[in-house]
Amino acid sequence: LPAAGVSLRLCSTGGAPGGINKPVIERIIRVDHAGEYGANRIYAGQMAVLGRSSVGPVIQQMWNQEKDHLKKFNDLMVAYRVRPTVLLPFWNVAGFVLGAGTALLGRKGAMACTVAVEESISDHYNSQIRTLVEEDPEKYKELLQVF
C-alpha cells in the first residue's frame, strides 16, 4: 500500500499498438512533439512582449490551442514509448526568442511569424498523413485523426 498522501497510479505496459512501423512513428511523434513544444515557446515569447496589448487575448487564445496540441503529443509519446528530442533545450530558448523578437516588431510581426509557422506545420502534417495513408490508413487511424 502506498504511504499516506502518496497516490498509486496504474499504467499500461502494453506500449504502442502492434504491427506499426515503429521507426517511422517514433520519428513522426518526436518531430511533432518538438514542433508543438517550439510553438508553445513562440507564443510564450509573444505573450511576454504583447500580452498586455490589444492583441494579447488573441495570442493567448492561439497559445491555449497549442497547449492542447502539446498535451496530445505528450500523451502520444507515452503511449508509443517515444523519447523526446535531445534538442528540447534549444527549442525552449529559440522558440521564446523567435516569439519575443517578432513581437518586438509589433502586432504585424507577431502575426507574420504565426502565419509562417502554421503554414509550415500544415505542410509537415500533410506530408506525414500521406506517408501513413500510403502504408496503411486503417493501421494508423488514431494517429491520422490526430493530425
N, C-alpha and C positions, 0 to 999 in steps of 0.2 A: 504494500500500500504506500502511496506517496505521502510524504511528510505533510503536516498541516500547512495549508496555504500554497502547496505546490500542486498544480494540475497535471494530470496524466493525459497525454494526447496520443491516441492511437492513429497510426497511419498505415497506408498500404505498402506492401513490399513488392507489389507486382511489377512496378516500373512501367515503361512505355508499352503501348499495345503491340502485340506480336505481328510479325510479318512486314514491319515497316523498314524502309531504307534508313537505318539509324544514322549513318554519317550525313546524309542529306538533311534529315530532320534536325539533327543537332546543329548543323551549320545554320539552317534557317532560323531556328529558335534563338540561337546565340546572337546572330546578327540583328534579328528583330528586337530582341531584348535590349541590346546595346543602342539601337536606334531610338526606341521608346525612352530609354534612360536619358540619352542625349537630348531628346525633345523636351523632356521634363526639366532638364537643366537649362535649356534655352529659355523656357517660359519663366523659370526662377530668376534668371538674369534680367529678362524683360520686366518682370514684376518689381525687381529691386529698383529699377530706374523709373518705370512708368506706372507702378502700382497705385499711386495716389492721383493719377491724372484721369482725364475723362475716358481714356481708353483702357484703364486698369480693369474695370469689370469685364470687358470683352476678353482681355488677355487671361484673366482668372477663369472665365468660363472655358476657354480653349485648354488651359492648363488642367482644369478638372477632368476634361475628356482624356487628356494624355495620361493623367494619373490612373484612370480606369484601364487604359491600354497597357500601361506598365504593370499594373496588378495582374492582368490576364497573362502577360508573358512571364511574370514571376511564377504564377501557378503552373504554366506550361513547362517551365524549367524544372520544377519539382516533379511534375507528372512524367516527364520524359527523361528525367535524370540528366539534365544538360548543365554543364558548368558555365558560369558567366565568362565573358571575355576578360582577359587579363588587362584590357585597355580601359576598364571602367574608371579608374582614377583619372585617366586622360580625358574621357568623355565628361567626367564630373566638372573638371576645370574648363575644358574647351567649350562645352555647351553653355556654361554660365557666361563665359567671356563673350561668346558669339551673341547670346541673347542680350546681355548688357550693352555690348558695343553697338549692336544695331539699334537698340532702344535709345542710345545716346544720340543717334541720328534723328530721333523723333518718331512720331506715330507711323509715318510712311516707311521709315527704315525698318522698324519692328515688323510691320505687316509684310513688307517685301521679303524679309527673312522667313517669316512664317509661310508665305505662299511658296517660296522656293523649296523649303524643307518638305512641305506637304506634297508638292508635286513629285519630288524625288522619292518620297516614301511610297506614293501611289504607284509609280513606275516599278519600284522594287517589289511591292506586294503583287502586282500583276505578273511579273516575271516568276515569282515563286508559285503563284496559282497555276500558271501554265506548266511549270515543272511537275507539280503534284498531280495535275489532271492528266498529263501525258503518261505518268507512271501508273496511277490507279485512283480515280476520283472517289471510289467507294471506300478504299482503304484509308484515305486521308480526309474523309468527310468532315470530321470535327475541326481539323486544322483549316480546311478550306472555308468553313463557316466563320472562323475567327478572322481570317484575312479578308 
